[in-house]
């Protein structure tokens, strides 16, 4: 039967019987010889060549003449939508290349982020359901026919697409990107043998499908080249969150970056810093988005930062907005003590340059807490500028404001065996004393 597929086998036979068969390994398509092509004509003549053009035969002999298929016919239609899924449909290509299509490739991306995510490369129907979508998010979908050439380039590199061409007459070449003219940054050069598109300093927005159309009076061909520009990802999305804070460990969690750089996130790098030290230490490389950092010191402040990593490198870090402190594990014989508590906060004071300002607070605890004063995190010591006093309940810092830099944030920190606490206040320095001093000097002269 014409158009059907068959297997064949041959069996030997003599006077004693029939032997083992030998079979064809592949199927054979039953077809006739195709009829002759139509309207053969000479379209170009040179000293050494002749270019011919013709139309396809009226009868293909039962075996279709093949070529590369065209793109699916749009527009893509949304046929069903819910909070977490979208179903789309499309029409087959206008030109299937003379052979049945093996399927379609469907992709999706966030409407506000670059980078396409392949969902399936074996869709056999002209409809597809995208599931596991985020409610309220916006998406873009696209459908392609398999067989498109693919090019990957690093952000900042050079995209170079070179395609050999031939034809008589020499075909006219036109480059487009997803149906639109290519960017002005693109440089295009075409010769008799090839055409080339070059984009220097590639950006993520240069990703997409580039179409090359070749056309002369004998026909038309289209080549599709899928370009993917990848770069380092954005930092993990913050803020970093903490829970399960213990004396020797803290659990840190974060969200994925808003932009993965166009490539899959391979994992995350977790680093820590003990305050007030400046050195950062790599704790672990992990694939999850939470990690319990162990081996910490009790009652110690730490800062953490997280990097995202893909095949091109590491992102900038996402750091903690403020330090986090581990707990102090109390022994049973300390349970009768009392953690330091603030009974009266420090109030902001204003003083003139050359005068003294006093910052006072009330903090109690049992045993009596050790009192220390700090300015912008730096511990203060007794001196001519700073005088400290305490009666066990009220704690006072006297500051001689000699210059404008003496104003700022001052902190009183109280610590005992059970715990610690702190309170802060600001000093503001005016300039009246300096102005009065200048005025007195003028009067004296």
C-alpha positions as CSV (number, residue, x, y, z in Angstrom):
1,X,0.0,0.0,0.0
2,X,1.4,3.4,-1.0
3,X,2.5,5.5,1.9
4,X,2.6,2.5,4.4
5,X,5.8,1.3,6.3
6,X,6.9,-2.3,5.9
7,X,9.5,-4.8,7.1
8,X,10.9,-7.4,4.6
9,X,12.7,-10.7,5.1
10,X,14.3,-13.3,2.9
11,X,14.4,-17.0,3.7
12,X,16.6,-19.6,1.9
13,X,15.0,-22.9,0.8
14,X,16.4,-26.2,-0.6
15,X,15.1,-29.8,-0.9
16,X,15.4,-30.2,2.9
17,X,13.4,-27.2,4.0
18,X,13.4,-23.5,4.8
19,X,16.4,-21.8,6.6
20,X,16.6,-18.9,9.0
21,X,15.3,-15.6,7.7
22,X,17.3,-12.3,7.1
23,X,15.2,-9.2,7.9
24,X,15.5,-5.5,7.1
25,X,16.7,-3.6,10.2
26,X,14.6,-0.5,9.4
27,X,11.2,0.0,8.0
28,X,10.7,0.8,4.3
29,X,8.3,3.4,3.0
30,X,6.3,2.3,0.0
31,X,6.2,5.1,-2.6
32,X,6.4,5.8,-6.2
33,X,8.9,7.9,-8.0
34,X,7.9,11.5,-7.8
35,X,6.7,13.3,-10.8
36,X,9.0,15.8,-12.6
37,X,9.4,19.3,-11.1
38,X,7.3,22.0,-12.7
39,X,8.2,25.2,-14.6
40,X,11.9,24.7,-14.9
41,X,13.6,28.0,-15.9
42,X,17.0,29.6,-16.2
43,X,17.3,32.6,-13.8
44,X,21.0,33.5,-14.1
45,X,23.9,32.8,-16.5
46,X,27.6,33.5,-16.1
47,X,30.7,32.4,-18.0
48,X,30.9,29.3,-15.9
49,X,27.6,28.8,-14.1
50,X,23.9,28.5,-14.8
51,X,21.2,29.0,-12.1
52,X,17.9,27.2,-12.4
53,X,14.6,27.6,-10.6
54,X,11.6,25.3,-10.5
55,X,8.4,24.5,-8.6
56,X,7.7,21.3,-6.7
57,X,6.3,18.3,-8.5
58,X,2.6,17.7,-8.6
59,X,3.1,14.2,-7.0
60,X,5.7,13.5,-4.4
61,X,5.6,9.7,-4.9
62,X,4.2,9.0,-1.4
63,X,7.3,10.4,0.4
64,X,7.1,14.1,1.2
65,X,9.8,16.4,0.1
66,X,11.4,17.8,3.3
67,X,12.9,21.1,4.4
68,X,13.2,23.0,7.7
69,X,9.9,24.0,9.3
70,X,8.9,27.5,10.0
71,X,7.9,29.0,13.4
72,X,4.6,28.3,15.0
73,X,1.8,30.6,13.8
74,X,0.7,33.2,16.3
75,X,-0.6,34.9,18.2
76,X,-0.5,32.7,21.2
77,X,-3.9,32.5,22.9
78,X,-4.7,32.2,26.5
79,X,-7.5,29.6,26.7
80,X,-7.7,29.1,30.5
81,X,-6.2,30.9,33.5
82,X,-6.3,30.4,37.3
83,X,-4.3,31.6,40.3
84,X,-1.5,29.1,39.7
85,X,-1.8,28.0,36.1
86,X,-2.2,29.3,32.5
87,X,-3.2,27.2,29.5
88,X,-2.1,28.6,26.0
89,X,-2.7,27.5,22.5
90,X,-1.2,28.3,19.1
91,X,-1.4,27.2,15.4
92,X,1.1,24.9,13.6
93,X,3.8,26.5,11.4
94,X,2.6,27.6,7.9
95,X,5.5,25.5,6.5
96,X,6.2,22.2,8.2
97,X,9.3,21.5,6.0
98,X,7.5,18.6,4.3
99,X,7.7,16.3,7.4
100,X,5.7,15.7,10.5
101,X,6.8,17.9,13.4
102,X,8.5,16.1,16.3
103,X,7.0,18.6,18.8
104,X,7.3,22.1,20.2
105,X,9.5,23.8,22.8
106,X,7.6,25.9,25.3
107,X,9.3,28.5,27.6
108,X,8.3,31.1,30.2
109,X,9.8,34.1,32.0
110,X,8.9,36.6,34.6
111,X,7.5,39.7,32.8
112,X,9.9,42.0,34.8
113,X,13.0,39.9,34.5
114,X,15.2,38.7,31.6
115,X,16.1,35.1,31.0
116,X,13.8,32.4,29.5
117,X,13.1,29.2,31.4
118,X,12.6,26.1,29.2
119,X,9.5,24.2,30.6
120,X,9.2,21.4,28.0
121,X,10.9,20.4,24.8
122,X,8.6,17.6,23.8
123,X,5.1,19.1,23.5
124,X,3.2,17.2,20.8
125,X,-0.1,19.2,20.8
126,X,-0.7,22.8,20.0
127,X,-1.8,23.6,23.6
128,X,0.1,23.6,26.9
129,X,-0.7,24.2,30.6
130,X,1.9,26.1,32.6
131,X,1.5,25.1,36.3
132,X,3.1,26.0,39.6
133,X,2.9,29.7,38.8
134,X,3.0,32.4,41.6
135,X,-0.4,34.1,42.2
136,X,-0.3,37.7,41.2
137,X,2.9,37.5,39.2
138,X,3.1,38.4,35.5
139,X,4.6,36.0,32.9
140,X,5.5,35.9,29.3
141,X,5.3,32.7,27.3
142,X,6.7,31.6,23.9
143,X,6.6,28.5,21.7
144,X,9.3,27.4,19.2
145,X,10.0,24.5,16.9
146,X,13.0,22.3,17.9
147,X,16.1,22.6,15.8
148,X,16.9,26.3,16.4
149,X,20.6,27.0,16.8
150,X,21.7,28.1,20.2
151,X,24.5,30.5,21.3
152,X,25.5,31.4,24.9
153,X,27.7,34.4,25.7
154,X,28.9,36.0,28.9
155,X,27.7,39.4,29.8
156,X,30.2,42.0,28.5
157,X,31.5,39.6,25.9
158,X,31.0,39.7,22.1
159,X,28.0,38.0,20.4
160,X,29.2,36.8,16.9
161,X,26.7,35.1,14.7
162,X,28.2,33.9,11.4
163,X,26.1,32.1,8.8
164,X,27.3,30.7,5.5
165,X,25.1,31.7,2.5
166,X,24.8,30.6,-1.1
167,X,22.4,31.2,-3.9
168,X,22.1,32.5,-7.4
169,X,21.4,35.3,-7.6
170,X,23.2,36.2,-4.3
171,X,20.4,36.3,-1.7
172,X,19.4,39.5,0.1
173,X,20.1,39.0,3.9
174,X,18.0,40.6,6.6
175,X,18.6,40.2,10.3
176,X,15.8,40.7,12.8
177,X,15.2,39.8,16.5
178,X,11.9,38.2,17.4
179,X,10.2,40.0,14.5
180,X,11.8,43.5,15.1
181,X,14.8,45.3,13.7
182,X,18.0,44.5,15.5
183,X,19.6,47.0,17.8
184,X,21.7,49.9,16.5
185,X,24.6,48.5,18.5
186,X,24.6,45.4,16.2
187,X,27.1,45.5,13.3
188,X,26.2,43.5,10.2
189,X,28.6,42.5,7.4
190,X,27.6,40.4,4.4
191,X,29.7,39.0,1.6
192,X,29.0,36.6,-1.2
193,X,29.8,33.6,1.0
194,X,28.5,34.5,4.5
195,X,26.7,37.1,6.6
196,X,27.7,38.0,10.2
197,X,26.0,39.9,13.0
198,X,28.3,41.2,15.9
199,X,27.2,42.9,19.1
200,X,30.0,44.0,21.4
201,X,29.7,44.4,25.2
202,X,26.8,42.0,25.3
203,X,24.0,42.9,27.7
204,X,21.3,40.7,29.2
205,X,18.7,42.4,27.1
206,X,20.5,41.1,24.0
207,X,19.2,37.6,24.8
208,X,16.5,36.3,22.4
209,X,15.9,34.7,19.1
210,X,17.6,36.2,16.1
211,X,16.1,35.5,12.6
212,X,18.1,35.6,9.4
213,X,16.0,35.8,6.3
214,X,17.7,34.9,2.9
215,X,15.7,35.8,-0.2
216,X,16.2,36.0,-3.9
217,X,13.8,35.5,-6.9
218,X,14.2,31.7,-6.6
219,X,13.0,31.4,-3.0
220,X,13.3,32.3,0.6
221,X,15.0,30.7,3.6
222,X,14.9,31.6,7.3
223,X,17.4,30.7,10.0
224,X,16.6,31.0,13.7
225,X,19.4,31.4,16.2
226,X,18.7,31.5,19.9
227,X,21.1,33.7,21.9
228,X,21.4,33.6,25.7
229,X,23.5,36.3,27.4
230,X,24.4,35.3,31.0
231,X,26.0,37.2,33.8
232,X,26.4,37.1,37.6
233,X,23.2,37.0,39.6
234,X,21.8,39.7,41.8
235,X,22.4,39.4,45.5
236,X,20.0,37.1,47.4
237,X,16.8,39.0,48.2
238,X,16.7,40.4,51.8
239,X,16.4,41.1,54.5
240,X,18.2,38.1,56.1
241,X,16.1,36.5,58.7
242,X,17.1,34.9,62.0
243,X,15.5,32.3,64.2
244,X,16.5,29.6,66.6
245,X,19.2,31.8,68.2
246,X,21.1,29.8,70.6
247,X,24.3,30.2,72.7
248,X,26.5,28.5,70.0
249,X,24.4,28.7,66.8
250,X,22.1,30.9,64.8
251,X,19.8,29.8,61.9
252,X,19.9,32.3,58.9
253,X,17.5,32.3,56.0
254,X,17.0,34.4,52.8
255,X,15.2,34.6,49.5
256,X,16.5,33.8,46.0
257,X,17.9,36.7,43.9
258,X,15.4,38.7,41.8
259,X,17.7,38.0,38.7
260,X,19.6,34.7,38.4
261,X,21.8,36.2,35.7
262,X,20.2,34.1,33.0
263,X,21.7,30.9,34.4
264,X,20.7,28.4,37.1
265,X,21.7,29.3,40.7
266,X,24.3,26.7,41.6
267,X,24.2,27.5,45.3
268,X,24.9,30.1,48.0
269,X,28.0,31.0,50.0
270,X,27.5,31.9,53.7
271,X,30.1,34.0,55.5
272,X,30.2,35.4,59.1
273,X,32.1,38.1,60.9
274,X,32.6,38.4,64.7
275,X,32.0,42.0,65.9
276,X,34.2,44.1,66.3
277,X,36.7,42.1,64.2
278,X,37.0,42.9,60.5
279,X,37.8,39.5,59.0
280,X,35.1,37.5,57.2
281,X,35.1,33.7,57.2
282,X,33.4,31.4,54.8
283,X,31.1,29.1,56.7
284,X,29.6,26.8,54.0
285,X,28.6,26.5,50.4
286,X,25.0,25.2,50.2
287,X,22.1,24.8,47.8
288,X,19.3,25.5,50.3
289,X,18.1,29.0,51.3
290,X,18.6,28.5,55.0
291,X,21.5,27.4,57.1
292,X,22.3,26.9,60.8
293,X,25.7,28.5,61.6
294,X,27.4,26.6,64.4
295,X,30.6,27.0,66.3
296,X,29.8,30.5,67.6
297,X,30.8,32.1,70.9
298,X,28.1,32.7,73.6
299,X,26.9,36.3,74.2
300,X,28.8,37.5,71.1
301,X,27.6,39.7,68.3
302,X,27.9,38.5,64.7
303,X,27.2,39.8,61.2
304,X,26.4,37.5,58.3
305,X,26.4,37.9,54.5
306,X,25.2,35.6,51.7
307,X,26.4,35.4,48.1
308,X,24.5,33.7,45.2
309,X,26.5,31.8,42.6
310,X,25.9,30.7,39.0
311,X,28.2,29.4,36.3
312,X,29.6,32.9,35.6
313,X,30.5,33.7,39.2
314,X,29.4,35.1,42.5
315,X,26.9,38.0,43.2
316,X,27.5,40.9,45.4
317,X,26.7,40.0,49.0
318,X,23.5,40.5,50.9
319,X,24.4,41.6,54.4
320,X,22.6,41.7,57.7
321,X,20.9,45.0,58.4
322,X,22.2,44.8,62.0
323,X,24.3,42.5,64.1
324,X,22.7,39.6,65.9
325,X,23.9,38.3,69.3
326,X,24.1,34.7,70.5
327,X,22.5,33.8,73.9
328,X,24.4,33.3,77.2
329,X,23.8,29.9,78.6
330,X,23.1,30.4,82.4
331,X,24.2,27.8,84.9
332,X,21.8,26.7,87.6
333,X,23.5,28.6,90.4
334,X,23.1,31.9,88.5
335,X,19.3,31.5,88.1
336,X,18.8,33.6,91.3
337,X,20.5,36.6,89.7
338,X,18.8,39.4,87.8
339,X,19.6,40.5,84.2
340,X,20.6,44.2,84.0
341,X,17.5,46.3,83.3
342,X,17.1,50.0,82.3
343,X,15.0,51.9,84.7
344,X,15.7,55.3,83.1
345,X,16.9,55.9,79.5
346,X,19.5,58.4,78.5
347,X,18.0,61.7,77.5
348,X,19.6,63.8,74.7
349,X,21.4,66.9,75.8
350,X,22.4,70.1,74.1
351,X,25.4,72.1,75.2
352,X,27.6,74.9,73.9
353,X,31.2,74.3,72.7
354,X,33.6,74.6,75.5
355,X,31.1,73.6,78.1
356,X,30.3,70.2,79.6
357,X,27.4,67.9,78.9
358,X,26.1,65.2,81.2
359,X,24.4,62.0,80.1
360,X,22.7,59.9,82.8
361,X,20.8,56.7,83.0
362,X,19.5,54.3,85.7
363,X,20.4,50.6,85.3
364,X,20.1,47.9,88.0
365,X,20.9,44.2,88.1
366,X,22.1,41.5,90.4
367,X,25.0,41.0,90.8
368,X,25.8,44.7,90.2
369,X,26.5,45.1,86.5
370,X,29.8,46.3,85.0
371,X,29.2,49.7,83.4
372,X,31.0,50.8,80.2
373,X,30.5,53.8,78.0
374,X,30.8,53.9,74.2
375,X,30.8,56.5,71.4
376,X,29.8,55.2,68.0
377,X,30.7,51.7,69.2
378,X,34.2,52.7,70.5
379,X,34.8,52.2,74.2
380,X,35.6,55.4,76.2
381,X,38.1,55.7,79.0
382,X,38.5,58.1,81.9
383,X,40.3,61.2,80.7
384,X,40.2,65.0,80.9
385,X,37.5,64.9,78.2
386,X,35.4,62.0,79.6
387,X,34.6,61.5,83.3
388,X,32.4,58.6,84.4
389,X,30.7,58.0,87.7
390,X,28.2,55.5,89.2
391,X,26.4,54.9,92.5
392,X,25.3,51.4,91.5
393,X,22.0,52.6,90.2
394,X,22.6,55.9,88.4
395,X,25.4,56.1,85.9
396,X,26.7,59.4,84.5
397,X,29.1,60.4,81.7
398,X,30.4,64.0,81.7
399,X,31.7,65.2,78.3
400,X,33.8,68.3,77.7
401,X,32.6,69.5,74.3
402,X,35.7,71.1,72.9
403,X,34.9,70.7,69.2
404,X,31.9,70.0,66.9
405,X,33.0,66.4,66.5
406,X,32.2,65.7,70.2
407,X,28.5,65.6,69.4
408,X,27.0,62.3,68.4
409,X,25.6,59.0,69.9
410,X,26.8,57.8,73.3
411,X,25.9,54.4,74.7
412,X,25.9,53.0,78.2
413,X,26.3,49.2,78.4
414,X,25.7,47.2,81.6
415,X,26.9,43.5,81.9
416,X,26.7,41.0,84.7
417,X,26.9,37.2,84.8
418,X,23.3,36.8,83.9
419,X,23.1,39.1,80.9
420,X,23.5,42.6,79.6
421,X,21.6,45.6,78.4
422,X,22.3,49.1,77.0
423,X,20.8,52.5,76.4
424,X,21.9,55.4,74.1
425,X,21.5,59.1,73.9
426,X,22.9,62.0,71.8
427,X,24.7,65.2,72.5
428,X,24.2,68.3,70.4
429,X,26.8,71.0,70.3
430,X,25.9,74.7,69.7
431,X,28.3,77.4,68.7
432,X,27.2,80.3,71.0
433,X,30.1,80.1,73.4
434,X,32.6,80.3,70.5
435,X,30.7,83.4,69.1
436,X,30.6,85.0,72.5
437,X,34.3,84.4,72.9
438,X,35.0,86.1,69.6
439,X,32.8,89.0,70.6
440,X,34.7,89.5,73.9
441,X,38.0,89.5,72.0
442,X,36.7,92.2,69.7
443,X,35.6,94.3,72.6
444,X,38.9,94.0,74.4
445,X,40.7,95.3,71.3
